[in-house]
Amino acid sequence: MTESFSEGERPPTILSFTKDLPNLCSLAGLLCAVLAIYFAVVGNFPASMIGLVWTVVFDWSDGAIARKLKNRTDTQKSFGGQLDSLIDIISFGVCPAVVLLSYGNFDIWFVPGAFIIVAAGVLRLSYFNVFGLIGKSTYQGLAIDNNGILLVLLFFLEGFISISLFTALLYASIVLLAALNVAPIKTPKLSADGWYYGIAAYAVVASLFYVWRLMQTVS
């Protein structure tokens, strides 16, 4: 929804929306995503996965915070929705693409997989922005934040199987996630408190595991 302003009426400034707590939470998630991308580029995949899993936590937190705030204006809600969507494509489309490219040593053969996951994310989020949920709690296609959740889980195997096998598994998983993002299937929106606490616990456990992996690398 685009809000119009009459002549002489000044719209709010861009930075004024950073005072909105859910937006600050979204931006914290973006910082985690940028760190995940950076560490993927330099080949530090355990650190990248730590950044990615906390991106998911902040992505879930902004919505939880927004639902508890009763005094947000329609403009704040609309802006927050757009901000969240744009950050999602970076976090769960671009970031997995960079992880795939980096793990493949930026070989040209990994570009199609990177394009597919980003394109699927753009299509999936554009569709959601136009049509929204099916009913009150159902998505069409796999919600894009699941890309981050499942990629972090997949990297638990890295180091325990051969590099060639893991590389093939990573490529196949990226393509599969992209297909699920745009598939004509219904998936539930996991927004209840129990699911939120579950993803927070998952982030803590995953972070501890990847910190252990980092310590193994140093030692």
Protein Blocks (a to p, Z undefined) as FASTA:
>chain_A
ZZdddehiacddfklmmmpmklmmmmmmmmmmmmmmmmmmnopaklmmmmmmmmmmmmmm
mmmmmmmpmkbcfklmmmmmmmmmmmmmmmmmmmmmmmmmmmnoopaklmmmmmmmmmmm
mmmmmmmmmnopghjlbcehjafklmmmmmmmmmmmgopacfklmmmmmmmmmmmmmmmm
mpccdddddfbfklmmmmmmmmmmmmmmmmmmmmmmmZZ
